[in-house]
Amino acid sequence: MAEEKSEKYTWRQLTSDIADALLKKDLETWSVASERFGALAGVSIKRLRVGCFDFKVQYNPARVVSTTAKIDAETLRNRKCFLCREYRQVGQDAVRVICDGGEYDLIVNPFPIFNRHFTIVDDVHVRQHIEGRFIDMVSLAKSLCNHIVFYNGPKCGASAPDHLHFQAGNKGELPLQTDFDKLDRKVFYKTARTRLSYVVNFANGCFILESHCRRDITRVFNLFMSVLPVKKGDWEPMMDILVWFERTDNKRDPNLWRAAVFVRRQLRPSCYTAKGEKHLLVSPASVDFGGIFVTPRKEDFDKITSGDIEKIFSEICITHRQSEDIIKTMKNTHTTKNKNT
């Protein structure tokens, strides 16, 4: 059982330095974290061109837990939730963060992809659901300004879809963020302070929000989410989200948020269940879309190609036609008639 936390902050008080101090403390006192973060220094990396980016393919055997996670109702019902405070490991400390949509525990992720990798866990055991919580992602992206905050949908890579959580990893690692200007973006909806665009030179179903206003980007995201398809039996559209904050030289609007939303149609690609040489044990989520493609098995790391990754994305993302339908619906449903649109 995890130790009781002692520190509490509002999102405006939280900083990347506070998060890094938590990591430093855990690395000194929690052997699991120390071993796994130490192992990151030895992970193998190879680069592959995917769309407009040079991807980093990472061989990270510890991530097999997330890649192969069973998320069916029976499995979730019969296991103890590892994100709930009472079932966390001894030595896994936390910092409490108060946001608009809820209260969270910031904890160190014991299966790191980044050398500063955190999970931001709802204080209550509620299902993974972005409705009413995107504003918290945006707020946390500003608080943790040296990090990217990301969300994996309940059927889009979240290994605990029964407990609401975000994750955060340090900036400077994901090509989506470092080489953002390589994206060819076509704006199809805008307000005075926010633009929503579709990416034409990367994975299908990639939409970008850019805004100078925390509340306006949240409002536009909510409008956008309202036009996305929801499968029967699901409670939200299939999507992965990455959000980060930047300070600009614009004196009038120095704050800039960017969010990448990847709209999906299925959890896993065909290679996940394929036999023989076609089998690849990969299950992409937001970080993979961002440009660090995780392979937990050495044989998959060795053989995976750019073509494999592009095929995987084409299978799990919505089609170009579906993206066009979403854009059309967004324009017809939510385009305002004022001079700012």
C-alpha positions as CSV (number, residue, x, y, z in Angstrom):
1,M,0.0,0.0,0.0
2,A,1.3,3.4,-0.9
3,E,2.3,6.0,1.7
4,E,-0.1,8.8,2.4
5,K,0.8,12.0,0.5
6,S,1.4,15.3,2.2
7,E,1.7,17.9,-0.5
8,K,-1.2,19.7,-2.1
9,Y,-1.3,22.3,-4.8
10,T,-3.8,24.0,-7.1
11,W,-2.9,23.6,-10.8
12,R,-1.7,27.2,-10.8
13,Q,0.8,26.4,-8.0
14,L,2.1,23.1,-9.5
15,T,5.3,23.3,-11.5
16,S,7.6,21.0,-13.5
17,D,10.1,21.4,-10.7
18,I,7.7,20.1,-8.1
19,A,7.1,17.0,-10.3
20,D,10.8,16.5,-10.8
21,A,11.4,16.7,-7.1
22,L,8.8,14.0,-6.6
23,L,10.6,11.8,-9.1
24,K,13.9,12.4,-7.4
25,K,12.5,11.4,-4.1
26,D,10.9,8.2,-5.5
27,L,14.1,7.2,-7.3
28,E,15.9,7.4,-3.9
29,T,13.3,5.4,-1.9
30,W,11.4,3.3,-4.3
31,S,13.5,0.4,-5.7
32,V,11.0,-0.4,-8.6
33,A,11.2,3.1,-10.0
34,S,14.9,3.3,-9.5
35,E,15.5,0.1,-11.5
36,R,13.1,0.9,-14.3
37,F,14.2,4.5,-14.8
38,G,17.8,3.3,-14.7
39,A,17.0,0.8,-17.4
40,L,15.9,3.5,-19.7
41,A,19.5,4.5,-20.3
42,G,20.0,1.2,-22.0
43,V,17.0,1.0,-24.2
44,S,17.6,0.6,-27.9
45,I,16.4,3.2,-30.3
46,K,16.3,3.2,-34.1
47,R,14.9,5.9,-36.4
48,L,12.4,5.4,-39.1
49,R,10.7,8.0,-41.4
50,V,7.0,8.0,-40.8
51,G,5.0,10.6,-42.7
52,C,6.8,14.0,-42.1
53,F,8.7,12.8,-39.0
54,D,11.7,10.8,-38.1
55,F,10.2,8.4,-35.6
56,K,12.1,6.9,-32.6
57,V,11.3,3.2,-32.4
58,Q,12.0,2.2,-28.8
59,Y,12.7,-1.3,-27.6
60,N,11.3,-1.2,-24.0
61,P,10.5,-4.6,-22.6
62,A,8.9,-3.2,-19.4
63,R,6.1,-1.7,-21.5
64,V,4.8,-5.2,-22.3
65,V,2.4,-4.8,-19.4
66,S,0.6,-1.9,-21.1
67,T,0.9,-3.3,-24.6
68,T,-0.8,-6.6,-23.7
69,A,-3.2,-5.3,-21.0
70,K,-6.6,-6.9,-21.0
71,I,-9.3,-4.3,-20.6
72,D,-12.5,-6.4,-21.0
73,A,-15.2,-5.9,-18.3
74,E,-14.6,-9.2,-16.5
75,T,-10.8,-8.6,-16.2
76,L,-11.3,-5.1,-14.8
77,R,-14.0,-6.3,-12.4
78,N,-11.7,-9.0,-11.0
79,R,-8.5,-7.1,-10.5
80,K,-7.4,-4.5,-8.0
81,C,-7.0,-1.1,-9.6
82,F,-3.3,-0.3,-9.5
83,L,-4.2,3.5,-9.8
84,C,-6.3,3.6,-6.7
85,R,-4.3,4.9,-3.7
86,E,-4.9,1.8,-1.5
87,Y,-3.4,-0.5,-4.1
88,R,-0.3,1.4,-5.1
89,Q,3.1,0.2,-4.2
90,V,5.0,1.1,-1.1
91,G,7.3,3.9,-1.9
92,Q,5.1,5.4,-4.6
93,D,4.5,8.9,-3.2
94,A,2.1,11.4,-4.6
95,V,1.4,15.1,-4.9
96,R,-2.3,16.2,-4.8
97,V,-3.4,18.7,-7.5
98,I,-6.7,20.5,-7.6
99,C,-8.1,21.4,-11.0
100,D,-11.4,22.8,-12.4
101,G,-12.8,19.3,-13.2
102,G,-11.5,17.3,-10.3
103,E,-8.6,16.5,-7.9
104,Y,-5.7,14.3,-8.9
105,D,-2.7,12.5,-7.6
106,L,0.5,13.2,-9.5
107,I,2.6,10.0,-9.2
108,V,5.7,8.6,-10.9
109,N,4.9,6.1,-13.7
110,P,6.6,2.8,-12.9
111,F,6.8,1.8,-16.6
112,P,8.5,4.8,-18.1
113,I,8.9,5.7,-21.7
114,F,10.4,9.1,-20.8
115,N,13.1,9.9,-18.3
116,R,10.6,12.1,-16.5
117,H,7.3,10.2,-16.8
118,F,4.3,10.7,-14.6
119,T,0.7,9.5,-14.3
120,I,-2.0,12.0,-13.1
121,V,-4.7,10.0,-11.4
122,D,-8.2,11.0,-10.5
123,D,-8.7,11.0,-6.7
124,V,-11.9,9.0,-7.2
125,H,-12.2,5.6,-9.0
126,V,-14.2,6.8,-12.1
127,R,-13.9,5.6,-15.6
128,Q,-11.6,7.0,-18.2
129,H,-13.7,9.8,-19.8
130,I,-12.4,13.1,-21.2
131,E,-15.8,15.0,-21.0
132,G,-15.4,17.8,-18.5
133,R,-11.7,17.1,-18.0
134,F,-10.0,18.5,-21.1
135,I,-9.7,21.8,-19.3
136,D,-7.7,20.0,-16.7
137,M,-5.4,18.6,-19.4
138,V,-4.9,22.2,-20.6
139,S,-4.3,23.5,-17.1
140,L,-1.8,20.8,-16.3
141,A,0.1,21.4,-19.5
142,K,0.7,25.0,-18.4
143,S,1.6,23.9,-14.8
144,L,4.0,21.2,-16.2
145,C,5.3,23.5,-18.9
146,N,8.4,21.4,-19.4
147,H,6.2,18.3,-20.1
148,I,3.6,17.1,-22.6
149,V,0.3,15.9,-21.0
150,F,-1.4,13.0,-22.8
151,Y,-4.6,11.0,-22.7
152,N,-5.3,7.6,-24.0
153,G,-9.0,6.9,-24.5
154,P,-10.6,3.9,-22.7
155,K,-10.3,1.8,-25.9
156,C,-7.3,3.6,-27.3
157,G,-4.4,2.4,-25.2
158,A,-5.4,3.1,-21.6
159,S,-4.4,0.1,-19.6
160,A,-6.7,1.2,-16.8
161,P,-9.9,2.4,-18.6
162,D,-11.8,2.1,-15.3
163,H,-9.8,4.8,-13.6
164,L,-9.5,8.3,-15.1
165,H,-5.9,9.4,-15.6
166,F,-3.6,11.4,-17.8
167,Q,0.1,11.0,-18.2
168,A,3.0,13.5,-18.7
169,G,6.4,13.1,-20.2
170,N,9.2,15.6,-20.6
171,K,9.3,17.8,-23.7
172,G,12.0,17.5,-26.3
173,E,11.5,13.8,-26.9
174,L,8.4,13.6,-29.2
175,P,8.9,14.6,-32.8
176,L,5.3,15.8,-33.0
177,Q,6.3,18.5,-30.5
178,T,9.9,19.2,-31.5
179,D,9.2,19.2,-35.3
180,F,5.7,20.6,-35.1
181,D,6.1,23.0,-38.0
182,K,6.5,20.0,-40.4
183,L,2.8,19.4,-40.1
184,D,0.8,20.6,-43.1
185,R,-2.3,22.0,-41.3
186,K,-5.5,23.1,-43.0
187,V,-7.7,25.3,-40.7
188,F,-11.4,24.6,-41.0
189,Y,-12.7,26.2,-37.8
190,K,-11.5,29.2,-35.8
191,T,-12.5,31.8,-33.2
192,A,-10.6,35.0,-32.2
193,R,-8.1,33.0,-30.1
194,T,-8.3,29.3,-31.3
195,R,-7.8,27.5,-34.5
196,L,-8.8,23.9,-35.3
197,S,-7.0,22.3,-38.3
198,Y,-6.7,19.0,-40.1
199,V,-3.3,17.5,-40.8
200,V,-2.8,16.3,-44.4
201,N,0.8,15.0,-44.4
202,F,0.6,12.6,-41.4
203,A,-1.7,9.9,-40.0
204,N,-5.3,10.1,-41.0
205,G,-7.6,11.5,-38.3
206,C,-5.0,13.9,-36.9
207,F,-6.5,17.2,-35.8
208,I,-4.7,20.1,-34.2
209,L,-5.9,22.8,-31.8
210,E,-3.9,25.9,-31.3
211,S,-5.0,28.6,-28.9
212,H,-4.0,31.5,-26.7
213,C,-6.8,30.9,-24.3
214,R,-7.3,28.1,-21.8
215,R,-11.0,28.3,-21.7
216,D,-11.5,28.9,-25.5
217,I,-9.4,25.9,-26.5
218,T,-11.6,23.8,-24.1
219,R,-14.8,25.2,-25.6
220,V,-13.7,24.4,-29.2
221,F,-12.5,21.0,-28.2
222,N,-15.9,20.3,-26.7
223,L,-17.6,21.4,-29.9
224,F,-15.3,19.2,-31.9
225,M,-15.9,16.2,-29.7
226,S,-19.6,16.6,-30.1
227,V,-19.4,15.8,-33.9
228,L,-17.1,12.8,-33.5
229,P,-18.6,9.4,-34.1
230,V,-19.3,7.2,-31.0
231,K,-19.5,3.4,-31.4
232,K,-22.5,1.6,-29.9
233,G,-21.8,0.7,-26.3
234,D,-19.0,3.3,-25.9
235,W,-19.3,6.4,-23.8
236,E,-16.9,8.6,-25.8
237,P,-15.3,8.8,-29.3
238,M,-12.2,6.8,-29.8
239,M,-9.2,9.2,-29.5
240,D,-5.8,9.9,-28.1
241,I,-4.8,13.4,-27.1
242,L,-1.5,15.2,-26.5
243,V,-1.4,18.8,-25.1
244,W,1.6,21.1,-24.5
245,F,2.1,24.7,-23.5
246,E,4.6,27.2,-24.9
247,R,5.4,30.8,-24.0
248,T,5.6,33.1,-27.1
249,D,7.1,36.5,-27.8
250,N,3.7,37.9,-28.5
251,K,3.1,40.5,-25.8
252,R,-0.7,40.5,-26.3
253,D,-1.0,36.7,-26.3
254,P,2.1,35.2,-24.7
255,N,0.4,31.9,-23.8
256,L,0.1,29.2,-26.5
257,W,-1.5,25.8,-26.1
258,R,-1.3,23.1,-28.7
259,A,-3.3,19.9,-28.7
260,A,-3.1,17.0,-31.1
261,V,-6.2,14.8,-31.3
262,F,-5.9,11.4,-33.1
263,V,-9.4,10.1,-33.9
264,R,-9.4,6.3,-34.1
265,R,-11.7,3.4,-35.2
266,Q,-10.1,0.5,-33.4
267,L,-7.8,-0.4,-30.5
268,R,-5.3,-2.8,-32.1
269,P,-3.9,-3.3,-35.6
270,S,-4.2,-6.6,-37.5
271,C,-0.5,-7.5,-36.8
272,Y,-1.3,-7.8,-33.1
273,T,-3.1,-11.1,-33.7
274,A,-1.4,-12.1,-36.9
275,K,0.6,-15.3,-37.1
276,G,4.2,-15.9,-38.2
277,E,6.3,-13.1,-39.7
278,K,3.3,-10.8,-39.8
279,H,2.9,-10.8,-36.1
280,L,4.0,-7.6,-34.3
281,L,3.2,-7.2,-30.6
282,V,2.4,-3.5,-30.7
283,S,-0.6,-1.6,-29.5
284,P,-0.1,2.2,-30.3
285,A,-1.4,5.0,-28.2
286,S,-0.8,8.8,-27.9
287,V,3.0,8.5,-27.4
288,D,3.4,6.3,-30.4
289,F,1.4,8.8,-32.6
290,G,3.7,11.5,-31.1
291,G,6.8,9.8,-32.6
292,I,8.1,7.4,-30.0
293,F,6.9,4.0,-31.2
294,V,7.2,1.4,-28.4
295,T,8.1,-2.2,-29.1
296,P,8.3,-4.4,-26.0
297,R,9.9,-7.4,-27.8
298,K,13.3,-7.3,-29.4
299,E,12.2,-9.3,-32.5
300,D,9.6,-6.7,-33.3
301,F,12.0,-3.9,-32.7
302,D,14.5,-5.5,-35.2
303,K,12.0,-6.2,-38.0
304,I,9.5,-3.3,-37.9
305,T,9.7,-0.9,-40.8
306,S,8.3,2.5,-41.7
307,G,5.8,0.8,-43.9
308,D,4.6,-1.4,-41.0
309,I,4.0,1.7,-38.8
310,E,2.2,3.6,-41.6
311,K,0.0,0.5,-42.2
312,I,-0.7,0.2,-38.4
313,F,-1.8,3.8,-38.3
314,S,-4.0,3.4,-41.4
315,E,-5.8,0.5,-39.7
316,I,-6.4,2.0,-36.3
317,C,-7.2,5.6,-37.4
318,I,-10.3,6.8,-39.1
319,T,-10.2,7.1,-42.9
320,H,-9.6,10.2,-44.9
321,R,-13.3,10.1,-45.9
322,Q,-14.4,9.9,-42.3
323,S,-12.2,12.9,-41.5
324,E,-13.8,14.8,-44.3
325,D,-17.2,14.0,-42.9
326,I,-16.2,15.2,-39.5
327,I,-14.9,18.5,-40.9
328,K,-18.1,19.0,-42.9
329,T,-20.2,18.3,-39.9
330,M,-18.2,20.7,-37.7
331,K,-18.5,23.5,-40.2
332,N,-22.2,22.9,-40.7
333,T,-23.0,22.5,-37.0
334,H,-20.8,24.9,-35.2
335,T,-19.5,27.6,-37.5
336,T,-20.5,30.9,-36.0
337,K,-21.6,33.9,-38.0
338,N,-19.6,36.5,-36.3
339,K,-16.6,38.3,-37.9
340,N,-14.1,36.1,-36.0
341,T,-15.0,32.9,-37.8
